[in-house]
Amino acid sequence: MIPLLWAIAGVVLIAVELVSGTFVLLMLGLAALVTAGASALGAPLGVDVVVFGLASAALVLLARPALQRRLRGEAADGAVNAGPAALLGAAAEVVEPITGDDAGTVRIGGALWTARALHDGAVLASGDPVVVVDIRGATAVVTPGRSDPGGPAHPSRPPLQGEG
């Protein structure tokens, strides 16, 4: 009977988590399900309480932060790869030619961006593969790159911070 109570408590906590979105109740619900398993194996109530406490602490302190980072798209060091910074190093294709000091247009992940060449005097024709090296306001700064079939672009530039 006690394993059933732990299982019901776990399912209720997980269901209530759908409303809160903090993942604390999810972790407690998972701990209750682990405890239901221990109880079903014949553990006495005192051991059940210890199992629940240890499982809860481990899940809330270890699994929850990792899950939150994963869902928010953060790196392990806390940096968020969002906004214009997310485009750095992205492969793009020239749509309207970029000549000398004149801006052109590139397609980055399906979106059209105004773009300028990184190097003065560079001429990039329509269809040329390029790599985004900077974002200045609403303008992408690009440099020539080559695309390998099935692989990422290889820019003619030094690697960006964090790249291998």
Secondary structure, 3 states (H helix, E strand, C coil): CHHHHHHHHHHHHHHHHHHHCCCHHHHHHHHHHHHHHHHHCCCCHHHHHHHHHHHHHHHHHHHHHHHHHHHHCECCCCCECCHHHHHCCCEEEEEECEECCECEEEEECCEEEEEEECCCCCEECCCCEEEEEEEECCEEEEEEEEECCCCCEEECCCCCCCCC
